[in-house]
Amino acid sequence: MSAPLTASQHTRAELAEFLRSRRERITPKEVGLPAGGRRRTPGLRREEVAALAGVGLSWYTWLEQGRDIKVSSAFLDNLSRVLKLDATERRHLFLLAHQRLPPESGRTLCVVPPLITRLMSDIPSCPSYVLNLRWDVLTWNPAADRVFGFSSVPANRRNLLWMLFTSPVMRELFTPWNEQALQILSSFRRDFVRAIHDTDITNLVGELEKVSSDFKNWWQQQDIHGLCLGIRHLQIPTVGHVAFEHTSLTIDENHHLRLVYYAAKEGQPESQVFEQWLQQDPAQA
């Protein structure tokens, strides 16, 4: 009686079946190859896939046979292209071969699901807004607008990082500004690494280096600060100092959208004042 397969062997067997099934559904014509004579199996031959993916036939055969060999992310991307895998299939290939998801290219999507807009309207006392990977502020609820003034900023400058480093109002709002700006910049740097080839994001950094000496100095220092403790301190006119607990919730991982949520800390007198302020008519506040 043969020994049961290990988890790793099961995964390699699944990878072999997946590759074979995807190879057999691609016709030579789809990849620019002549159909040639009669084929014993449908789709591409192993040697054709190997040549198109830039690897040797033996090496690709071992992979499709489920042998325990190492593959690079670059090769998996080439193989995804050759086999015409869609985004879901590409992710599945990486999970089978690497036991982890592939690196996603940086994108600055600007479409927010309607349900998220509805969610923000259901939490009227908690300032909330949605950011993309470039940190453009895509949508917000009235509480966030009262605190951060997003609607008064031109759409092409409605970017959280830009506002933080160029707006005197934001410098007064975040207190102490230096400490919190450093934390926020460190968070942005982690996103920047994921999208370092996105010209929209690199252009934003270049512009900020020209207009803000603080940004330029801190960006060039390459300092990486630890994650913030989930507390933001804001000095809100007519309200005073308010401490907020805040968090970021991923709402669309593939498109790098996140919901940023602020809630005034419970138990502080200013929290009640803040909630009363939100209920006032902005023209009278």
Secondary structure by P-SEA (a helix, b strand, c coil): ccccccaaaaaaaaaaaaaaaaaaaccccccccccccccccccccaaaaaaaacccaaaaaaaaacccccccaaaaaaaaaaacccaaaaaaaaaaaccccccccccccccccaaaaaaaaaaccccccccccccccccccaaaaaaccccccccccccaaaaacccaaaaaaccaaaaaaaaaaaaaaaaaaaccccaaaaaaaaaaaaccaaaaaaaaacccccccccbbbbbcccccbbbbbccccccccccbbbbbbbbcccccaaaaaaaaaaacccccc
